[in-house]
Amino acid sequence: MGGILAVLAVLVWWVVRTYNRLIRLRNQTQASWAQIDVQLKRRHELIPNLVEGARGYATHERATFEAVVAARGVAVGSGPGVTDKAAAEDVLTASLGRLLALGESYPQLKADRHFALLQEELTSAEDKTAYARQFYNSAVQSYHTALESFPGNLVSHLGGAHGRREYFEAGTAAQDAAQVRFA
C-alpha cells in the first residue's frame, strides 16, 4: 500500500511540475510580447517629432509625410495579435525608410542636430525592438517545444490553458535588403 501511495505521489508531483513549467513558459511568451509592445509604443512616440522636423526642410514631400502618419496610425491602432502587429509595423517600417531617405536628399535636414538626434533615437528603438522580437520568438520556441515533447504533450491538455503562440515574422519590407549607394 505504501508503494502505491509513493508512486501516486511521484506521479502527482511530476504532473504538477510539468504543468507549472508550461505555465512559466506561457507567461514568458506573454511578458516577451509585452516588451515588444513597449518598444513599438516608444517607436510610435518618436515618429511625430521626426516627421515635424523633416517637414520644415522638405515641405513639398507631403505624400511621404502623410504616408508615415497614416502608417503610424494603423500601427498604433492595430489589433493585439502578432500577425496584425507585424503587418502594420511592416508598412510603418517601409514608410519610415522613405522618410529617413529624405535626410540624404536634403543636406540641411541631414545636418540638423534635432533631426539627427531623433534619427539616432529611432535607430535605438529599432534595435531594441529587434532584440525584443528575437527574445519573444525564442520564448515561443521554448514554449512550443515544451508543449510538443514528452511529458508536456500529455500534461498540456489539463486545464486547457495551453495553446500555440504565433511567431513574430518579418514582413517583406524588413526582408528586402537596403540598397546603399555611394555618390
Salt bridges, closest charged atoms under 4 A:
ASP37 OD2 - LYS41 NZ 3.43
ASP37 OD1 - LYS85 NZ 3.60
GLU52 OE2 - ARG55 NH1 2.75
GLU61 OE2 - HIS60 NE2 3.88
GLU66 OE2 - ARG62 NE 2.66
GLU89 OE1 - ARG43 NH1 2.29
GLU89 OE2 - HIS44 NE2 2.73
GLU104 OE1 - LYS110 NZ 3.23
GLU126 OE2 - ARG43 NE 2.57
GLU148 OE2 - ARG164 NH1 2.09
